[in-house]
Amino acid sequence: MGFTLKLLLDTHIWLWLQFDKDRVPSQVRRRISSVSTTLYLSTVCVMEIAIKQAVGKLRLDIPMLEFVHGLTSKGILSMALHIEHAVAMGALPLHHRDPFDRALIAQAKVEGLTLVTADPRILRYDIATIDGRK
């Protein structure tokens, strides 16, 4: 049996893939779309997108729930924020103070996932990452 890469994508990576695919480097897109990759959509990303939409920082042409179902219908697995993730957030170094990003970092750490991000502050954490800038 082959190795499966388990990826948790940062919110901006999800948005770029949906609306500005070329912002994600082609080699990163290939890793994300590989048949040996399992993708996880965190409820943290859904919360962040919903809040950005509510405050006018993001406009979706379809209802939020339809947007999310469009992702999860493609075989992308959803990941809820659990108590263990919330507790792990408090143990992280303060390289980053954004609660959404800290939650994603904690989820990746607790679940043993690789976090795909273009945020240099997240890349400083002691977790598996893929740099979405290169």
N, CA, C and O atoms as CSV, one atom per row, in Angstrom:
chain,resi,resn,atom,element,x,y,z
A,1,MET,N,N,0.840,-1.186,0.000
A,1,MET,CA,C,0.000,0.000,0.000
A,1,MET,C,C,0.881,1.244,0.000
A,1,MET,O,O,1.883,1.294,0.714
A,2,GLY,N,N,0.514,2.253,-0.799
A,2,GLY,CA,C,1.326,3.455,-0.949
A,2,GLY,C,C,1.102,4.468,0.155
A,2,GLY,O,O,0.163,4.362,0.944
A,3,PHE,N,N,1.966,5.432,0.191
A,3,PHE,CA,C,1.913,6.523,1.159
A,3,PHE,C,C,0.827,7.517,0.768
A,3,PHE,O,O,0.734,7.916,-0.393
A,4,THR,N,N,0.008,7.916,1.732
A,4,THR,CA,C,-1.008,8.933,1.495
A,4,THR,C,C,-0.596,10.218,2.199
A,4,THR,O,O,-0.322,10.217,3.400
A,5,LEU,N,N,-0.553,11.303,1.453
A,5,LEU,CA,C,-0.257,12.613,2.014
A,5,LEU,C,C,-1.571,13.218,2.494
A,5,LEU,O,O,-2.517,13.346,1.717
A,6,LYS,N,N,-1.634,13.588,3.763
A,6,LYS,CA,C,-2.850,14.151,4.346
A,6,LYS,C,C,-2.636,15.651,4.540
A,6,LYS,O,O,-1.813,16.081,5.348
A,7,LEU,N,N,-3.402,16.435,3.775
A,7,LEU,CA,C,-3.211,17.882,3.756
A,7,LEU,C,C,-4.387,18.630,4.358
A,7,LEU,O,O,-5.548,18.343,4.067
A,8,LEU,N,N,-4.061,19.583,5.194
A,8,LEU,CA,C,-5.014,20.556,5.718
A,8,LEU,C,C,-4.637,21.882,5.059
A,8,LEU,O,O,-3.501,22.339,5.188
A,9,LEU,N,N,-5.577,22.495,4.359
A,9,LEU,CA,C,-5.280,23.728,3.635
A,9,LEU,C,C,-5.690,24.944,4.452
A,9,LEU,O,O,-6.759,24.969,5.062
A,10,ASP,N,N,-4.826,25.949,4.453
A,10,ASP,CA,C,-5.136,27.224,5.087
A,10,ASP,C,C,-6.267,27.884,4.291
A,10,ASP,O,O,-6.445,27.600,3.107
A,11,THR,N,N,-7.006,28.739,4.930
A,11,THR,CA,C,-8.178,29.365,4.307
A,11,THR,C,C,-7.836,30.058,2.992
A,11,THR,O,O,-8.553,29.907,2.003
A,12,HIS,N,N,-6.750,30.810,2.979
A,12,HIS,CA,C,-6.406,31.532,1.746
A,12,HIS,C,C,-6.061,30.572,0.615
A,12,HIS,O,O,-6.294,30.900,-0.549
A,13,ILE,N,N,-5.521,29.414,0.916
A,13,ILE,CA,C,-5.217,28.436,-0.128
A,13,ILE,C,C,-6.521,27.912,-0.739
A,13,ILE,O,O,-6.616,27.778,-1.959
A,14,TRP,N,N,-7.533,27.614,0.099
A,14,TRP,CA,C,-8.846,27.199,-0.420
A,14,TRP,C,C,-9.406,28.266,-1.347
A,14,TRP,O,O,-9.876,27.965,-2.444
A,15,LEU,N,N,-9.351,29.511,-0.898
A,15,LEU,CA,C,-9.923,30.601,-1.698
A,15,LEU,C,C,-9.154,30.793,-2.996
A,15,LEU,O,O,-9.758,30.984,-4.052
A,16,TRP,N,N,-7.839,30.746,-2.929
A,16,TRP,CA,C,-7.045,30.891,-4.147
A,16,TRP,C,C,-7.363,29.772,-5.130
A,16,TRP,O,O,-7.506,30.023,-6.327
A,17,LEU,N,N,-7.476,28.535,-4.639
A,17,LEU,CA,C,-7.765,27.408,-5.530
A,17,LEU,C,C,-9.118,27.567,-6.218
A,17,LEU,O,O,-9.291,27.127,-7.355
A,18,GLN,N,N,-10.072,28.190,-5.541
A,18,GLN,CA,C,-11.400,28.365,-6.111
A,18,GLN,C,C,-11.497,29.580,-7.026
A,18,GLN,O,O,-12.215,29.540,-8.025
A,19,PHE,N,N,-10.785,30.662,-6.702
A,19,PHE,CA,C,-11.007,31.930,-7.382
A,19,PHE,C,C,-9.793,32.529,-8.089
A,19,PHE,O,O,-9.949,33.430,-8.913
A,20,ASP,N,N,-8.589,32.049,-7.784
A,20,ASP,CA,C,-7.373,32.613,-8.372
A,20,ASP,C,C,-6.289,31.528,-8.381
A,20,ASP,O,O,-5.219,31.691,-7.795
A,21,LYS,N,N,-6.594,30.430,-9.054
A,21,LYS,CA,C,-5.770,29.213,-9.020
A,21,LYS,C,C,-4.291,29.470,-9.277
A,21,LYS,O,O,-3.438,28.792,-8.706
A,22,ASP,N,N,-3.980,30.439,-10.127
A,22,ASP,CA,C,-2.585,30.702,-10.473
A,22,ASP,C,C,-1.769,31.273,-9.313
A,22,ASP,O,O,-0.540,31.294,-9.385
A,23,ARG,N,N,-2.415,31.730,-8.260
A,23,ARG,CA,C,-1.679,32.209,-7.080
A,23,ARG,C,C,-1.032,31.055,-6.326
A,23,ARG,O,O,-0.077,31.255,-5.575
A,24,VAL,N,N,-1.553,29.848,-6.528
A,24,VAL,CA,C,-0.963,28.664,-5.902
A,24,VAL,C,C,0.035,28.095,-6.906
A,24,VAL,O,O,-0.349,27.743,-8.021
A,25,PRO,N,N,1.308,27.999,-6.527
A,25,PRO,CA,C,2.306,27.482,-7.463
A,25,PRO,C,C,1.911,26.111,-8.023
A,25,PRO,O,O,1.306,25.292,-7.332
A,26,SER,N,N,2.268,25.884,-9.285
A,26,SER,CA,C,1.843,24.654,-9.967
A,26,SER,C,C,2.305,23.393,-9.247
A,26,SER,O,O,1.562,22.412,-9.204
A,27,GLN,N,N,3.516,23.388,-8.676
A,27,GLN,CA,C,3.970,22.188,-7.977
A,27,GLN,C,C,3.155,21.935,-6.705
A,27,GLN,O,O,2.968,20.784,-6.311
A,28,VAL,N,N,2.677,22.982,-6.071
A,28,VAL,CA,C,1.819,22.831,-4.891
A,28,VAL,C,C,0.447,22.316,-5.336
A,28,VAL,O,O,-0.118,21.429,-4.696
A,29,ARG,N,N,-0.086,22.866,-6.425
A,29,ARG,CA,C,-1.373,22.379,-6.953
A,29,ARG,C,C,-1.298,20.898,-7.315
A,29,ARG,O,O,-2.243,20.145,-7.080
A,30,ARG,N,N,-0.165,20.485,-7.890
A,30,ARG,CA,C,0.001,19.059,-8.242
A,30,ARG,C,C,-0.029,18.181,-6.999
A,30,ARG,O,O,-0.650,17.118,-7.006
A,31,ARG,N,N,0.632,18.611,-5.939
A,31,ARG,CA,C,0.625,17.816,-4.697
A,31,ARG,C,C,-0.770,17.755,-4.100
A,31,ARG,O,O,-1.189,16.716,-3.588
A,32,ILE,N,N,-1.490,18.873,-4.165
A,32,ILE,CA,C,-2.852,18.922,-3.624
A,32,ILE,C,C,-3.778,17.998,-4.415
A,32,ILE,O,O,-4.631,17.328,-3.833
A,33,SER,N,N,-3.614,17.960,-5.722
A,33,SER,CA,C,-4.536,17.194,-6.564
A,33,SER,C,C,-4.084,15.760,-6.832
A,33,SER,O,O,-4.758,15.034,-7.562
A,34,SER,N,N,-2.974,15.346,-6.265
A,34,SER,CA,C,-2.467,13.990,-6.482
A,34,SER,C,C,-3.449,12.948,-5.951
A,34,SER,O,O,-4.124,13.171,-4.947
A,35,VAL,N,N,-3.520,11.817,-6.634
A,35,VAL,CA,C,-4.412,10.727,-6.193
A,35,VAL,C,C,-3.965,10.155,-4.848
A,35,VAL,O,O,-4.759,9.518,-4.155
A,36,SER,N,N,-2.705,10.375,-4.472
A,36,SER,CA,C,-2.222,9.862,-3.193
A,36,SER,C,C,-2.357,10.898,-2.072
A,36,SER,O,O,-1.729,10.766,-1.021
A,37,THR,N,N,-3.177,11.924,-2.299
A,37,THR,CA,C,-3.391,12.985,-1.307
A,37,THR,C,C,-4.831,12.964,-0.809
A,37,THR,O,O,-5.774,12.856,-1.592
A,38,THR,N,N,-4.980,13.069,0.502
A,38,THR,CA,C,-6.291,13.243,1.116
A,38,THR,C,C,-6.363,14.679,1.617
A,38,THR,O,O,-5.485,15.128,2.354
A,39,LEU,N,N,-7.419,15.406,1.214
A,39,LEU,CA,C,-7.593,16.801,1.622
A,39,LEU,C,C,-8.618,16.917,2.737
A,39,LEU,O,O,-9.632,16.219,2.750
A,40,TYR,N,N,-8.332,17.813,3.670
A,40,TYR,CA,C,-9.235,18.088,4.776
A,40,TYR,C,C,-9.638,19.557,4.747
A,40,TYR,O,O,-8.791,20.441,4.624
A,41,LEU,N,N,-10.934,19.805,4.861
A,41,LEU,CA,C,-11.475,21.154,4.991
A,41,LEU,C,C,-11.869,21.343,6.446
A,41,LEU,O,O,-12.773,20.673,6.944
A,42,SER,N,N,-11.199,22.244,7.117
A,42,SER,CA,C,-11.479,22.495,8.526
A,42,SER,C,C,-12.696,23.405,8.685
A,42,SER,O,O,-12.912,24.328,7.898
A,43,THR,N,N,-13.478,23.125,9.713
A,43,THR,CA,C,-14.577,24.032,10.051
A,43,THR,C,C,-14.035,25.412,10.388
A,43,THR,O,O,-14.753,26.406,10.274
A,44,VAL,N,N,-12.781,25.480,10.799
A,44,VAL,CA,C,-12.139,26.765,11.078
A,44,VAL,C,C,-12.104,27.614,9.804
A,44,VAL,O,O,-12.376,28.813,9.851
A,45,CYS,N,N,-11.771,26.999,8.670
A,45,CYS,CA,C,-11.755,27.725,7.389
A,45,CYS,C,C,-13.154,28.182,7.011
A,45,CYS,O,O,-13.339,29.297,6.523
A,46,VAL,N,N,-14.131,27.325,7.235
A,46,VAL,CA,C,-15.518,27.679,6.920
A,46,VAL,C,C,-15.952,28.873,7.771
A,46,VAL,O,O,-16.595,29.794,7.267
A,47,MET,N,N,-15.600,28.858,9.067
A,47,MET,CA,C,-15.933,29.992,9.942
A,47,MET,C,C,-15.261,31.270,9.449
A,47,MET,O,O,-15.886,32.329,9.401
A,48,GLU,N,N,-13.991,31.165,9.084
A,48,GLU,CA,C,-13.258,32.350,8.633
A,48,GLU,C,C,-13.845,32.907,7.333
A,48,GLU,O,O,-13.982,34.121,7.183
A,49,ILE,N,N,-14.188,32.026,6.402
A,49,ILE,CA,C,-14.797,32.472,5.139
A,49,ILE,C,C,-16.154,33.111,5.407
A,49,ILE,O,O,-16.470,34.151,4.830
A,50,ALA,N,N,-16.956,32.504,6.271
A,50,ALA,CA,C,-18.278,33.048,6.600
A,50,ALA,C,C,-18.163,34.440,7.225
A,50,ALA,O,O,-18.948,35.333,6.907
A,51,ILE,N,N,-17.192,34.619,8.106
A,51,ILE,CA,C,-16.999,35.922,8.751
A,51,ILE,C,C,-16.507,36.945,7.730
A,51,ILE,O,O,-16.984,38.080,7.721
A,52,LYS,N,N,-15.567,36.567,6.874
A,52,LYS,CA,C,-15.093,37.490,5.834
A,52,LYS,C,C,-16.250,37.916,4.930
A,52,LYS,O,O,-16.343,39.077,4.531
A,53,GLN,N,N,-17.122,36.973,4.617
A,53,GLN,CA,C,-18.278,37.287,3.787
A,53,GLN,C,C,-19.228,38.228,4.536
A,53,GLN,O,O,-19.731,39.186,3.950
A,54,ALA,N,N,-19.474,37.971,5.802
A,54,ALA,CA,C,-20.410,38.771,6.587
A,54,ALA,C,C,-19.956,40.218,6.757
A,54,ALA,O,O,-20.781,41.131,6.784
A,55,VAL,N,N,-18.638,40.429,6.872
A,55,VAL,CA,C,-18.138,41.795,7.075
A,55,VAL,C,C,-17.778,42.492,5.767
A,55,VAL,O,O,-17.272,43.613,5.776
A,56,GLY,N,N,-18.044,41.818,4.632
A,56,GLY,CA,C,-17.837,42.444,3.339
A,56,GLY,C,C,-16.432,42.339,2.772
A,56,GLY,O,O,-16.119,43.018,1.794
A,57,LYS,N,N,-15.571,41.503,3.358
A,57,LYS,CA,C,-14.212,41.327,2.842
A,57,LYS,C,C,-14.131,40.265,1.748
A,57,LYS,O,O,-13.099,40.125,1.092
A,58,LEU,N,N,-15.217,39.518,1.551
A,58,LEU,CA,C,-15.250,38.458,0.554
A,58,LEU,C,C,-16.657,38.363,-0.008
A,58,LEU,O,O,-17.644,38.418,0.725
A,59,ARG,N,N,-16.728,38.218,-1.317
A,59,ARG,CA,C,-18.032,38.048,-1.965
A,59,ARG,C,C,-18.040,36.714,-2.685
A,59,ARG,O,O,-17.203,36.459,-3.551
A,60,LEU,N,N,-18.988,35.868,-2.325
A,60,LEU,CA,C,-19.178,34.596,-3.015
A,60,LEU,C,C,-20.388,34.742,-3.928
A,60,LEU,O,O,-21.380,35.369,-3.558
A,61,ASP,N,N,-20.302,34.162,-5.119
A,61,ASP,CA,C,-21.409,34.232,-6.069
A,61,ASP,C,C,-22.481,33.185,-5.787
A,61,ASP,O,O,-23.540,33.184,-6.416
A,62,ILE,N,N,-22.200,32.297,-4.842
A,62,ILE,CA,C,-23.157,31.262,-4.456
A,62,ILE,C,C,-23.314,31.286,-2.945
A,62,ILE,O,O,-22.434,31.789,-2.246
A,63,PRO,N,N,-24.413,30.753,-2.427
A,63,PRO,CA,C,-24.572,30.708,-0.967
A,63,PRO,C,C,-23.434,29.936,-0.307
A,63,PRO,O,O,-22.903,28.988,-0.886
A,64,MET,N,N,-23.064,30.340,0.892
A,64,MET,CA,C,-21.947,29.745,1.622
A,64,MET,C,C,-22.069,28.233,1.733
A,64,MET,O,O,-21.102,27.513,1.482
A,65,LEU,N,N,-23.238,27.746,2.102
A,65,LEU,CA,C,-23.424,26.306,2.269
A,65,LEU,C,C,-23.206,25.573,0.950
A,65,LEU,O,O,-22.639,24.480,0.929
A,66,GLU,N,N,-23.650,26.167,-0.138
A,66,GLU,CA,C,-23.445,25.561,-1.459
A,66,GLU,C,C,-21.951,25.531,-1.812
A,66,GLU,O,O,-21.467,24.560,-2.394
A,67,PHE,N,N,-21.234,26.583,-1.461
A,67,PHE,CA,C,-19.787,26.648,-1.677
A,67,PHE,C,C,-19.096,25.508,-0.938
A,67,PHE,O,O,-18.257,24.811,-1.509
A,68,VAL,N,N,-19.448,25.320,0.329
A,68,VAL,CA,C,-18.837,24.268,1.152
A,68,VAL,C,C,-19.209,22.888,0.640
A,68,VAL,O,O,-18.353,22.007,0.551
A,69,HIS,N,N,-20.474,22.689,0.302
A,69,HIS,CA,C,-20.899,21.386,-0.229
A,69,HIS,C,C,-20.202,21.087,-1.552
A,69,HIS,O,O,-19.933,19.927,-1.864
A,70,GLY,N,N,-19.909,22.121,-2.324
A,70,GLY,CA,C,-19.173,21.924,-3.565
A,70,GLY,C,C,-17.780,21.366,-3.320
A,70,GLY,O,O,-17.275,20.570,-4.112
A,71,LEU,N,N,-17.164,21.784,-2.224
A,71,LEU,CA,C,-15.843,21.254,-1.872
A,71,LEU,C,C,-15.945,19.830,-1.338
A,71,LEU,O,O,-15.218,18.939,-1.780
A,72,THR,N,N,-16.838,19.624,-0.399
A,72,THR,CA,C,-16.907,18.307,0.245
A,72,THR,C,C,-17.491,17.247,-0.680
A,72,THR,O,O,-17.286,16.055,-0.451
A,73,SER,N,N,-18.215,17.655,-1.720
A,73,SER,CA,C,-18.746,16.668,-2.667
A,73,SER,C,C,-17.646,16.129,-3.580
A,73,SER,O,O,-17.859,15.146,-4.290
A,74,LYS,N,N,-16.481,16.758,-3.568
A,74,LYS,CA,C,-15.353,16.327,-4.389
A,74,LYS,C,C,-14.452,15.353,-3.629
A,74,LYS,O,O,-13.312,15.119,-4.030
A,75,GLY,N,N,-14.953,14.794,-2.546
A,75,GLY,CA,C,-14.161,13.841,-1.781
A,75,GLY,C,C,-13.284,14.467,-0.718
A,75,GLY,O,O,-12.497,13.777,-0.071
A,76,ILE,N,N,-13.413,15.757,-0.536
A,76,ILE,CA,C,-12.650,16.441,0.504
A,76,ILE,C,C,-13.328,16.161,1.842
A,76,ILE,O,O,-14.546,16.289,1.970
A,77,LEU,N,N,-12.531,15.779,2.832
A,77,LEU,CA,C,-13.077,15.420,4.134
A,77,LEU,C,C,-13.185,16.648,5.031
A,77,LEU,O,O,-12.315,17.519,5.013
A,78,SER,N,N,-14.250,16.710,5.810
A,78,SER,CA,C,-14.396,17.832,6.736
A,78,SER,C,C,-13.747,17.461,8.070
A,78,SER,O,O,-13.725,16.298,8.475
A,79,MET,N,N,-13.224,18.481,8.733
A,79,MET,CA,C,-12.595,18.278,10.037
A,79,MET,C,C,-13.143,19.308,11.009
A,79,MET,O,O,-12.975,20.513,10.820
A,80,ALA,N,N,-13.790,18.826,12.036
A,80,ALA,CA,C,-14.334,19.699,13.071
A,80,ALA,C,C,-13.226,20.133,14.029
A,80,ALA,O,O,-12.193,19.475,14.153
A,81,LEU,N,N,-13.465,21.239,14.692
A,81,LEU,CA,C,-12.561,21.700,15.750
A,81,LEU,C,C,-12.982,21.010,17.037
A,81,LEU,O,O,-14.101,21.199,17.512
A,82,HIS,N,N,-12.085,20.210,17.599
A,82,HIS,CA,C,-12.388,19.439,18.804
A,82,HIS,C,C,-11.709,20.058,20.023
A,82,HIS,O,O,-10.845,20.926,19.893
A,83,ILE,N,N,-12.101,19.612,21.182
A,83,ILE,CA,C,-11.535,20.116,22.439
A,83,ILE,C,C,-10.019,19.954,22.455
A,83,ILE,O,O,-9.307,20.851,22.906
A,84,GLU,N,N,-9.513,18.814,21.964
A,84,GLU,CA,C,-8.055,18.588,21.940
A,84,GLU,C,C,-7.346,19.634,21.089
A,84,GLU,O,O,-6.237,20.060,21.411
A,85,HIS,N,N,-7.987,20.042,20.013
A,85,HIS,CA,C,-7.403,21.085,19.163
A,85,HIS,C,C,-7.377,22.416,19.900
A,85,HIS,O,O,-6.380,23.138,19.868
A,86,ALA,N,N,-8.480,22.731,20.562
A,86,ALA,CA,C,-8.572,24.000,21.302
A,86,ALA,C,C,-7.530,24.062,22.411
A,86,ALA,O,O,-6.903,25.101,22.616
A,87,VAL,N,N,-7.343,22.966,23.120
A,87,VAL,CA,C,-6.335,22.924,24.185
A,87,VAL,C,C,-4.939,23.094,23.592
A,87,VAL,O,O,-4.112,23.817,24.148
A,88,ALA,N,N,-4.676,22.435,22.475
A,88,ALA,CA,C,-3.366,22.530,21.831
A,88,ALA,C,C,-3.065,23.951,21.361
A,88,ALA,O,O,-1.899,24.343,21.297
A,89,MET,N,N,-4.095,24.727,21.034
A,89,MET,CA,C,-3.892,26.120,20.613
A,89,MET,C,C,-3.156,26.904,21.685
A,89,MET,O,O,-2.287,27.723,21.388
A,90,GLY,N,N,-3.517,26.641,22.945
A,90,GLY,CA,C,-2.904,27.371,24.059
A,90,GLY,C,C,-1.455,27.005,24.302
A,90,GLY,O,O,-0.718,27.787,24.903
A,91,ALA,N,N,-1.029,25.841,23.850
A,91,ALA,CA,C,0.342,25.392,24.067
A,91,ALA,C,C,1.295,25.825,22.951
A,91,ALA,O,O,2.503,25.611,23.045
A,92,LEU,N,N,0.752,26.430,21.901
A,92,LEU,CA,C,1.591,26.841,20.776
A,92,LEU,C,C,2.398,28.092,21.116
A,92,LEU,O,O,1.927,28.956,21.855
A,93,PRO,N,N,3.614,28.187,20.576
A,93,PRO,CA,C,4.365,29.439,20.720
A,93,PRO,C,C,3.576,30.584,20.073
A,93,PRO,O,O,2.739,30.352,19.200
A,94,LEU,N,N,3.841,31.792,20.498
A,94,LEU,CA,C,3.082,32.944,20.016
A,94,LEU,C,C,3.672,33.568,18.744
A,94,LEU,O,O,3.698,34.792,18.614
A,95,HIS,N,N,4.145,32.740,17.810
A,95,HIS,CA,C,4.608,33.258,16.523
A,95,HIS,C,C,3.446,33.934,15.794
A,95,HIS,O,O,3.637,34.868,15.016
A,96,HIS,N,N,2.258,33.445,16.062
A,96,HIS,CA,C,1.059,33.916,15.373
A,96,HIS,C,C,-0.047,34.078,16.417
A,96,HIS,O,O,-0.231,33.210,17.270
A,97,ARG,N,N,-0.773,35.178,16.348
A,97,ARG,CA,C,-1.830,35.424,17.331
A,97,ARG,C,C,-3.231,35.283,16.752
A,97,ARG,O,O,-4.207,35.321,17.501
A,98,ASP,N,N,-3.352,35.123,15.441
A,98,ASP,CA,C,-4.662,34.977,14.815
A,98,ASP,C,C,-5.301,33.658,15.259
A,98,ASP,O,O,-4.721,32.594,15.047
A,99,PRO,N,N,-6.487,33.715,15.872
A,99,PRO,CA,C,-7.088,32.475,16.398
A,99,PRO,C,C,-7.439,31.457,15.314
A,99,PRO,O,O,-7.374,30.255,15.569
A,100,PHE,N,N,-7.805,31.900,14.124
A,100,PHE,CA,C,-8.101,30.952,13.048
A,100,PHE,C,C,-6.838,30.188,12.661
A,100,PHE,O,O,-6.858,28.964,12.524
A,101,ASP,N,N,-5.749,30.917,12.487
A,101,ASP,CA,C,-4.497,30.266,12.102
A,101,ASP,C,C,-3.977,29.372,13.221
A,101,ASP,O,O,-3.481,28.277,12.957
A,102,ARG,N,N,-4.085,29.821,14.450
A,102,ARG,CA,C,-3.646,28.986,15.578
A,102,ARG,C,C,-4.471,27.703,15.656
A,102,ARG,O,O,-3.941,26.642,15.986
A,103,ALA,N,N,-5.759,27.799,15.355
A,103,ALA,CA,C,-6.608,26.603,15.364
A,103,ALA,C,C,-6.167,25.632,14.274
A,103,ALA,O,O,-6.095,24.428,14.520
A,104,LEU,N,N,-5.872,26.129,13.078
A,104,LEU,CA,C,-5.406,25.265,11.995
A,104,LEU,C,C,-4.071,24.610,12.345
A,104,LEU,O,O,-3.867,23.425,12.082
A,105,ILE,N,N,-3.176,25.377,12.931
A,105,ILE,CA,C,-1.877,24.834,13.350
A,105,ILE,C,C,-2.088,23.716,14.365
A,105,ILE,O,O,-1.476,22.652,14.268
A,106,ALA,N,N,-2.958,23.967,15.339
A,106,ALA,CA,C,-3.233,22.954,16.363
A,106,ALA,C,C,-3.862,21.709,15.760
A,106,ALA,O,O,-3.502,20.594,16.138
A,107,GLN,N,N,-4.788,21.877,14.833
A,107,GLN,CA,C,-5.392,20.717,14.177
A,107,GLN,C,C,-4.334,19.909,13.437
A,107,GLN,O,O,-4.304,18.683,13.544
A,108,ALA,N,N,-3.481,20.573,12.698
A,108,ALA,CA,C,-2.427,19.867,11.966
A,108,ALA,C,C,-1.515,19.111,12.927
A,108,ALA,O,O,-1.147,17.964,12.674
A,109,LYS,N,N,-1.159,19.753,14.013
A,109,LYS,CA,C,-0.262,19.133,14.996
A,109,LYS,C,C,-0.917,17.915,15.649
A,109,LYS,O,O,-0.321,16.839,15.689
A,110,VAL,N,N,-2.129,18.076,16.157
A,110,VAL,CA,C,-2.820,16.989,16.863
A,110,VAL,C,C,-3.125,15.822,15.931
A,110,VAL,O,O,-2.983,14.664,16.324
A,111,GLU,N,N,-3.540,16.113,14.706
A,111,GLU,CA,C,-3.984,15.069,13.774
A,111,GLU,C,C,-2.863,14.536,12.879
A,111,GLU,O,O,-3.082,13.605,12.104
A,112,GLY,N,N,-1.665,15.117,12.979
A,112,GLY,CA,C,-0.549,14.656,12.163
A,112,GLY,C,C,-0.716,14.967,10.686
A,112,GLY,O,O,-0.342,14.166,9.829
A,113,LEU,N,N,-1.282,16.139,10.389
A,113,LEU,CA,C,-1.519,16.559,9.011
A,113,LEU,C,C,-0.452,17.554,8.572
A,113,LEU,O,O,0.210,18.180,9.400
A,114,THR,N,N,-0.297,17.689,7.274
A,114,THR,CA,C,0.588,18.695,6.702
A,114,THR,C,C,-0.255,19.905,6.344
A,114,THR,O,O,-1.246,19.782,5.624
A,115,LEU,N,N,0.130,21.074,6.840
A,115,LEU,CA,C,-0.622,22.301,6.603
A,115,LEU,C,C,-0.033,23.036,5.400
A,115,LEU,O,O,1.163,23.326,5.362
A,116,VAL,N,N,-0.884,23.332,4.422
A,116,VAL,CA,C,-0.465,24.080,3.235
A,116,VAL,C,C,-0.832,25.539,3.465
A,116,VAL,O,O,-2.001,25.867,3.670
A,117,THR,N,N,0.169,26.414,3.430
A,117,THR,CA,C,-0.044,27.825,3.712
A,117,THR,C,C,1.005,28.676,3.017
A,117,THR,O,O,2.103,28.210,2.712
A,118,ALA,N,N,0.653,29.919,2.776
A,118,ALA,CA,C,1.610,30.894,2.261
A,118,ALA,C,C,1.968,31.909,3.349
A,118,ALA,O,O,2.634,32.906,3.073
A,119,ASP,N,N,1.532,31.659,4.562
A,119,ASP,CA,C,1.762,32.564,5.685
A,119,ASP,C,C,3.111,32.248,6.334
A,119,ASP,O,O,3.264,31.189,6.942
A,120,PRO,N,N,4.087,33.145,6.215
A,120,PRO,CA,C,5.419,32.863,6.764
A,120,PRO,C,C,5.419,32.656,8.279
A,120,PRO,O,O,6.283,31.948,8.798
A,121,ARG,N,N,4.478,33.252,8.992
A,121,ARG,CA,C,4.425,33.055,10.452
A,121,ARG,C,C,4.018,31.633,10.794
A,121,ARG,O,O,4.520,31.060,11.761
A,122,ILE,N,N,3.110,31.055,10.006
A,122,ILE,CA,C,2.704,29.668,10.247
A,122,ILE,C,C,3.859,28.728,9.931
A,122,ILE,O,O,4.041,27.721,10.616
A,123,LEU,N,N,4.635,29.041,8.911
A,123,LEU,CA,C,5.749,28.191,8.512
A,123,LEU,C,C,6.823,28.092,9.593
A,123,LEU,O,O,7.682,27.213,9.519
A,124,ARG,N,N,6.795,28.969,10.592
A,124,ARG,CA,C,7.766,28.938,11.695
A,124,ARG,C,C,7.438,27.872,12.738
A,124,ARG,O,O,8.292,27.538,13.558
A,125,TYR,N,N,6.222,27.333,12.723
A,125,TYR,CA,C,5.821,26.356,13.736
A,125,TYR,C,C,6.419,24.978,13.455
A,125,TYR,O,O,6.739,24.640,12.316
A,126,ASP,N,N,6.558,24.207,14.508
A,126,ASP,CA,C,7.131,22.869,14.431
A,126,ASP,C,C,6.039,21.860,14.041
A,126,ASP,O,O,5.655,20.992,14.825
A,127,ILE,N,N,5.558,22.010,12.807
A,127,ILE,CA,C,4.585,21.099,12.233
A,127,ILE,C,C,4.984,20.857,10.774
A,127,ILE,O,O,5.772,21.615,10.209
A,128,ALA,N,N,4.451,19.823,10.184
A,128,ALA,CA,C,4.702,19.577,8.763
A,128,ALA,C,C,3.943,20.622,7.950
A,128,ALA,O,O,2.749,20.834,8.160
A,129,THR,N,N,4.638,21.269,7.027
A,129,THR,CA,C,4.008,22.291,6.186
A,129,THR,C,C,4.455,22.132,4.738
A,129,THR,O,O,5.480,21.521,4.437
A,130,ILE,N,N,3.649,22.701,3.864
A,130,ILE,CA,C,4.041,22.920,2.475
A,130,ILE,C,C,3.895,24.403,2.247
A,130,ILE,O,O,2.840,24.987,2.498
A,131,ASP,N,N,4.967,25.009,1.766
A,131,ASP,CA,C,4.996,26.455,1.539
A,131,ASP,C,C,4.208,26.772,0.270
A,131,ASP,O,O,4.623,26.413,-0.832
A,132,GLY,N,N,3.078,27.440,0.431
A,132,GLY,CA,C,2.211,27.785,-0.685
A,132,GLY,C,C,2.689,28.972,-1.484
A,132,GLY,O,O,1.995,29.423,-2.395
A,133,ARG,N,N,3.873,29.496,-1.159
A,133,ARG,CA,C,4.425,30.633,-1.904
A,133,ARG,C,C,5.361,30.184,-3.019
A,133,ARG,O,O,5.651,30.956,-3.933
A,134,LYS,N,N,5.840,28.931,-2.949
A,134,LYS,CA,C,6.869,28.462,-3.894
A,134,LYS,C,C,6.331,27.333,-4.727
A,134,LYS,O,O,7.042,26.802,-5.580
